[in-house]
Amino acid sequence: MVWRLDKRRLVIREKPLAAPRKQEFGDNPVETRLSENYKNEYVKGFVEKWDELIDWESRAKTEGDFFIEQLRERGAKKVLDVATGTGFHSVRLLEAGFEVVSADGSPEMLAKAFDNGKQYGHILRTVQADWRWLNRDVHGTYDAIICLGNSFTHLFNERDRRKALAEYYAMLEHDGVLIIDQRNYDGILDDGFNSKHTYYYCGDQVSAEPEHVDDGLARFRYSFPDESVYHLNMFPLRRKYLRRLMHEVGFQKIDTYGDFQETYREDDPDFFIHVAEKIYRVDDKVEEDAEVVSK
């Protein structure tokens, strides 16, 4: 709004509203494979619709207390959520009694998460942070770090993945735990896409499916009831590859779950969840790859 003082009266002129910012993928979207591009993908229009895809109530039912129990079993109290998104897990953990710091690289996501937190009666402690420089942006050490929502697949460069994992490792207490999830890209790459969004993306009015997949890119298309369409470019991480990176950073014991422990299915899961412990075991032999937990 612009205020201009006339000789005899105050004139108020409204500035025209700026056009909504659109996603940016360059001239050839399938060639855009940059770790930094997520900032151009999570525009306000997409972020405002993200919870239609997640559906907090349905997600809470399918997830149960899986993450809460994993953290409590290890005595965790102080948690860093490095992929806050719209705040679903930060809010759930706060309500379960954990002390939570909520970080994300997207300012739009953090703003939405803060608003969501207030609706549930919480003031989120939010920090905008890039995982590759996490120690610079976030201070202190934590009992647990969570990186959920398939977020780690926004890193396209192996050096970036190693650096991010090293930052997580450094910010954990000596006996801390990292919980990180990913889509079952093995199934997508080897057998094609087949998901009903039963566990993670619970909104039944939203379509989320790959538009292009190769060994270096999974480009997903998100279609909403109002006919709006958005995309995300992600790196298709294979399960064993991510486990290997985590081992090489220093995590000795890594349990990998198919979907959630309580809701595990015998066929291929939609998501893998890796629970990695930092505690150093002098006599333990580090296995290259353990079987997926299916309790």
Stockholm file with secondary structure:
# STOCKHOLM 1.0

chainA/1-295         MVWRLDKRRLVIREKPLAAPRKQEFGDNPVETRLSENYKNEYVKGFVEKWDELIDWESRAKTEGDFFIEQLRERGAKKVLDVATGTGFHSVRLLEAGFEVVSADGSPEMLAKAFDNGKQYGHILRTVQADWRWLNRDVHGTYDAIICLGNSFTHLFNERDRRKALAEYYAMLEHDGVLIIDQRNYDGILDDGFNSKHTYYYCGDQVSAEPEHVDDGLARFRYSFPDESVYHLNMFPLRRKYLRRLMHEVGFQKIDTYGDFQETYREDDPDFFIHVAEKIYRVDDKVEEDAEVVSK
#=GR chainA/1-295 SS CEEEECSSSEEEECCCCCCCCCCCCCSSGGGCCCGGGHHHHSCHHHHHHHHHHHCHHHHHHHHTTHHHHHHHHTTCCEEEESCCTTSHHHHHHHHTTCEEEEEESCHHHHHHHHHHHHHTTCCCCEEECCGGGHHHHSCSCEEEEEECSSGGGGCCSHHHHHHHHHHHHHHEEEEEEEEEEEECHHHHHHHCCCCCCCSSCCCTTCEEEEEEEETTEEEEEEECTTSCEEEEEECCCCHHHHHHHHHHHTCCEEEEEESCGGGCCSSCCSEEEEEEECCCCSSCCCCSCCCCBCC
#=GC SS_cons         CEEEECSSSEEEECCCCCCCCCCCCCSSGGGCCCGGGHHHHSCHHHHHHHHHHHCHHHHHHHHTTHHHHHHHHTTCCEEEESCCTTSHHHHHHHHTTCEEEEEESCHHHHHHHHHHHHHTTCCCCEEECCGGGHHHHSCSCEEEEEECSSGGGGCCSHHHHHHHHHHHHHHEEEEEEEEEEEECHHHHHHHCCCCCCCSSCCCTTCEEEEEEEETTEEEEEEECTTSCEEEEEECCCCHHHHHHHHHHHTCCEEEEEESCGGGCCSSCCSEEEEEEECCCCSSCCCCSCCCCBCC
//
